[in-house]
Amino acid sequence: MLKLTPAAEPYWIDLLPGVRIKVRPITIASMLVARDAVSKVFRGEDQEDVGVRANIALVREIAQRGILEWEGVGDADGNPASVNRETIGALLDHWPAYDEIDVRYVAPALERGEEKNGSSSSPAGTTEAAPATATPAESSAQSAHT
């Protein structure tokens, strides 16, 4: 049964000690836009570390669209920083903040997407993780005559 739930409301994530962000739930639209950002990475000429750069593009795009407010984030002078593309980008340049946004905001949404398909392959793209369904043959069969 497909269970329809009402749209979720924005929520707070404790990011780092003294820092929290208010985010909107990740929607299909935001995921599609983020995938477009990722596809640009794959179309680039430099294919070195493409997987890492694709993940960074995904997290950055989702964060840019999802962060609504924050507390405990300031400018170089210690004044509260306003939330905009530039300051969100600066927050994401801070490794511990980027990592927490990836782990606490983006990854759970991706995991929910994987749960929808109970017969999907393993994350590596193979079915190696799937259990064997056939018993091994007792002896090898003879070749067909030509």
Stockholm file with secondary structure:
# STOCKHOLM 1.0

chainA/1-146         MLKLTPAAEPYWIDLLPGVRIKVRPITIASMLVARDAVSKVFRGEDQEDVGVRANIALVREIAQRGILEWEGVGDADGNPASVNRETIGALLDHWPAYDEIDVRYVAPALERGEEKNGSSSSPAGTTEAAPATATPAESSAQSAHT
#=GR chainA/1-146 SS CCCCCCCCCCEEEEEETTEEEEECCCCHHHHHHHHHHHHHHHHSSCCTTHHHHHHHHHHHHHHHHHEEEEESCBCTTSCBCCCSHHHHHHHHTSHHHHHHHIIIIIHHHHHHHHHTCTTCCCTTSSSTTSCCCSCCCSSCCCCCCC
#=GC SS_cons         CCCCCCCCCCEEEEEETTEEEEECCCCHHHHHHHHHHHHHHHHSSCCTTHHHHHHHHHHHHHHHHHEEEEESCBCTTSCBCCCSHHHHHHHHTSHHHHHHHIIIIIHHHHHHHHHTCTTCCCTTSSSTTSCCCSCCCSSCCCCCCC
//
